[in-house]
Amino acid sequence: MKPDQSQAAIYQLLSYFSAFIPLSRVEKDLLVSKVQWKRFRKHQFVLQEGDVCRQINFVISGCLRTYKIDEQGNIHILQFAIENSWINDLGSFHSFVPSTLNIDALEDTEVLQISYENLISLYTEAPKFDKVFRVLIENAYIGLQKRLLLNISSTAEERFRSFSETYPNLTNRLSQVQIAAYLGVSPEFLSRLRSKAAKSSSPKP
């Protein structure tokens, strides 16, 4: 890890974990020894389809997205990851199989990465982290279930409202094209949704 980035990035990661469970000095030092700092420029790939996912990424600053390109060339966004979020292809990461997904940077982004080998070592040497990551995976699964349910049972307007509530700090950081690809609508339709939402929230004369 680069010395000029290490202190702030590590403090952010330790603060994140401390919100789940208190860490001893030994556990903190162990965690620090397992992570690696990396920077991705805007549009740079973190993972490309066909490659095996070797790292789990904790976002320090910036924004990453996970997406799939279909046979017609359409982009379908599965996830956005901003500050204090985790992102990877979990299936590829744990099964060592080529990924069917892409992860790239929508902004200049700094992450702390943990390799599969270091993650397993962390679980073995400090079982507390095994419990924490299990909770993280459970929460991610619950979030995925909610999103799937929204996609099959809700209107585009309801999906947009849910997105705005889930990612209140992203609506002004992402382009209309990116948000539309996440919601599964066209940018033009999203524009109408945003206009309608803005009118409904405006104070009545």
C-alpha positions, 0 to 999 in steps of 0.5 A: 500500500502506498504510504500517502494513502495508507493511513486514511484508507486503513482508518476508514476500513477499521472504522467500518469494521468497528461499527460491526464489532470491536476489534483488538489491536492484534485483529486490527494489525492482522486485517491491515496485513491482509489488504492492498490499496489500489486506484482505478481511473474512470472507465478502468476495469476492475474485472472483465468478463472471462477473467477469474475474480481474484479480489474482493474490493472495499471502496474507499472513494469513488464509484464502481459498477457491476454489469452484464452486456447481453447479445444485443449489446445492452448493458444491465447494471447489477450493482453500484458500490460507493464509499464503504461498500464491497463489490466483487463477483462472489461466484467467480471469487469462491469457485475460481471460475471465469466471471460472466460479469464486468466491474469498472470505475464510473469515477476515479476510485480507490479501493482496499483489496483482499485476495481469496487466500488472504480472506481465508487466512483472515478467517482462520487466524481471527474467526471474528472476521468470518462472522462479520463477512457472513453477516455482510453476505447475508445482508447482500443476499437480502438486498438482492431478494428485495431488488428481484421482488421489485423488478417482478412486482413493481412499476418503473416509478416504484423502482425509481423511488426505491433507487432514490431512497437506497442511493440518495447520494448517487442520483446526482453522481450518475448519468441518466444512462447509468441509472436507467441501465440499473432500473431496466428502463430507457433513458428517455423514460427515466427522464419522464419519471424524474420530471414527474417526481420533481413536480410531485415534490415541488411545493404547491403555490 
